[in-house]
Amino acid sequence: MRILLVEDDRMLGDGLQAGLTQAGYAVDWLRDGEAAVAALSTESFAAVVLDLGLPKRDGLSVLQWLRGRDDTTPVLILTARDQLEDKVRGLDLGADDYVLKPFDLDEIAARLRALVRRAHGRPQPLLSLGEIELDPAARSVTRAGLAVELTPREFDLLHLLLENGGRVLTRRVLEEQLYTWNDAVDSNALEVHIHHLRKKLGNELIRTVRGVGYMASAATTPT
Amino acid sequence: MNSTVSYSLRRRLVWLLTGAVAAIWLVSAWVVYQRAHHEADALLDSQLTQVAETLLAIVAGGEVEHFVKELHEHAGRNPVPIVFEIWHTDDGAMRRLVTSPSHAVFETGLPDGFSERPYQGARWRFYGLQDEDAEYRVVVAQAHDAREQLAREIGLSLLVPAALALPLMALAVWWVVGRSLRPVDAVAQQVGALDAQALAPLDESTPLPSEIAPLRSALNALIRRVAEAFDNERRFTADAAHELRTPLAALKVQAQVAQRAQTADSQQRALAQVIAGVDRMTHLVEQLLTLARVDPANQGSVPDPLDPAGTIAAVCAELLPQAQRQAQSLVVETAPGCRVAVTEAWLRIALRNLVDNALRYAGEGARIEVRLARSGPACTITVADDGPGVASDLRSQLSARFVRGEVEADGCGLGLSIVARIAALSHAQLELGDGLPRAEGGHGFAVSLRFGAAAGPA
């Protein structure tokens, strides 16, 4: 899951990037509102963690701009202001959630999972397809009830495919969602991860749509 | 409300106005009375003269007997009765020819014209007249008391209605004053209804008399100042909370990252961040305390003028190691003979913040100059650098609390607010401007503190 983190405080941004990476997110970190607008206008993220007090362009203004262009990317607002009116204003402008500083890293990670889940219209926390079951919170995968060991990247790829079950994801979208700007991406890395996933979870799970991309399919065992 | 010195403006106005009017009235009444008296005297005198002349004419015409009879019948009509004697010269001797009825004889030898003398145990006014050939002589007289009484009656008849008008006037004054003071009551009610938590200026749309309008304007000015101070404090509390929350959040997140780190390397990195975070919070708390401490109440009396050169040298010496760590050059230039009236501790705090800001924001290898210059009695301390500078539209916001420059540095955004506060309390001007020229063009940033002439020995 690729997250855009917009936080001007160097130490907090650094900590959030490190902490959310530990929690399995691919985190891109920007430090001002204008850079956030630039990034959001060209790329897609699973969610945005947005601080309100930002240089160059205020967080609320970024949010307003984002919602103004009908972008439904979930937005989690970080703020130091606990006045009710600030919260109400943030939520009214289209924020999906609101966290007051100081916060717990686990809480942020959990809220982000919930936001992504809700963004895909999925009420239950577990993702399943056939005999495969994925728990985003525990970052664990089972096949027919048995635990399967996946690397973080494989897990993220599977998570993405299951989250978008039934939809074809292009290479570009997959790479955009998996890698941050700082990650060096090999041209065939994606194929390698797909290959490994098929080996561990069965060939039928991930279908290749020629010339387009990949999709998770439940062809073997209808859901 | 205040029992010792409270008094009613209305009562006071009524007493003063009525008293003043009564005093003026008394004076004018006295004048009126005097004039009325005088007029009555003149009137009665002319009556006496007329009677005397008529009598003389009648006597000369030989109709004395008939006239006396007439006179007797009409006696008592005149409010002030007139008595008379008519004398006739016969063979060189004067003798009484006729006297008025019920008459006691006058003394002899009364002069011509007016005179006052005793008669029948009281004062009377006499008038004597002789015809041309000194054959007849007439003396008429009126009782002085009766004349006086008539004059008094005339005078009083003029005064009584005016005296009755006095209490009516007092009532009118009471009413008018009460009515005129009604706007004061209205303002008092408005002030009384003010909410201390949400101070709003009084409604200035209702017209007020020009005597009370300044009171309302002054009150409104005060209300606005107090409300602004209130707001300022509220904003400061909110800002301070914000500023404490972000570093706290950073500390917590970094600590959790350290806790979960899977490599020793990333754990060490996160822990180093935690320590840096604590240092940063310490700095923030110190700056907050400094800001709270720079309070006019702590200043005491007017500070003695001092030469800032010593303080500049001390502060720069203190910060030199930091400059050296960042490969920055710190240059001090001072002009002799400067005197500025500022509390030494405050000057030290201001300088420390200015130089510290320059060290923080000018970047590695920058040049920082601290200059003390004198022009006439005024002294200016300037801290200039050749760092990236500050856009002019951002400069005006810099001295607000918790506003940082665009440059990425670990400032807490309070330094310039502290300097601005010290400048304001020390009657110095704070100016933000262009600093030293940069090698790649443009200018760095400079802050100057301009102190006016310091009182005391130079």
Interface residues (C-beta under 8 A of the other chain):
Chain A: D9 R10 M11 L12 D14 G15 L16 A18 G19 Q22 R31 G53 P55 K56 L78 A80 R81 D82 Q83 L100 K101 P102 F103 D104 L105 D106
Chain B: A238 A241 H242 E243 R245 T246 P247 L248 A249 A250 L251 K252 V253 Q254 Q256 V257 R260 A261 Q262 S266 R269 A270 Q273 A276 G277 R280 E406 E408 D410
